């Protein structure tokens, strides 16, 4: 395996690996370890080129630093990506990725992410101990997606309370873009609690199941981005909120599980100017990483501890919203300010 370090300003360590035997081509980015070792998921995606993969891992790892800081997990931020079609998965590929993770000596701890499963991570675990989110049977915390969904639901309720004075879903119109492991749980729960839910996913069969089982209505992506909604919930890939989509957005609230929802930082200002309340993605979707982080506490994983910590997500959102109002800035900038303050305090304590 060839491992090459890539110097990137503002990042502690960025490395690229190529392994001819297994076909692995991947990146690990460690953004910041002020508060603890970098924890972040392992994503597999058919990126168009090397630069797209590198850009994604850099954005995601920085987001993990801020996510862990605001969630008070006691951990830093990192991420890993594998370039490739998920249909080409193999044990050899993930074992090679395990050796790549292990080469950092614990600076980065991995977990499940888009297109990776517990089974994939079990293969990674054969080569390194720096893995979280394995099966409950192995003493780990299992699939983090239900916990991400649970935290996002609590976060949407906090947004409803902020805008409408009540956190009830009853009678609310909600559009969910992306109904995978997290979005599908959110769509079901919001529908069960009285919301009228519209959904879209590239995989039509995912939506069809929700139509049949949860009374969800199908919609196109363009419809979700323009229709009159109380909440638009992006739960697919990032970058969907941008200078093209924000001017025609019909929702009063944007609150979903996707990472890096804003294409550029200025998009937070665009949402604020339109009077749309935005729940910063790394604040609202922290449930999964909070759950996984509990594995690393003394005594090991306890679900009740994780759920108690996830219950604080609405408090974090209200703190961000209050700061946004006081400073007259976007909620995304307010979240960054809060995260930077927590990191600065961590640096002080380290001396």
Secondary structure, DSSP 8 states (H G I E B T S, - for coil): -EEEE---TT-SEEEEEEETTTTEEEEEEEEE-SSSSEEEEEEEE--SSHHHHHHHHHHHHHHHHHHHHHTT-S-EEEEEEEES-GGG--HHHHHHHHHHHHTTTTSEEEEE-TT--HHHHHHHHTT-S-B----GGGTS---SHHHHHHHHHHHHHHHHHHHHS----TT-EEEEE--STTHHHHHHHHHHTT-EEEEE-SSHHHHHHHHHHH--EE--HHHHHHS-EEEEEE-SSS--BSTTTGGG--EEEE--S-SS-BSSTHHHHHHHHTT-EE--HHHHTTHHHHHHHGGGSTT---HHHHHHHHTTHHHHHHHHHHHHHHHT--HHHHHHHHHHHHHHHHHHHH-
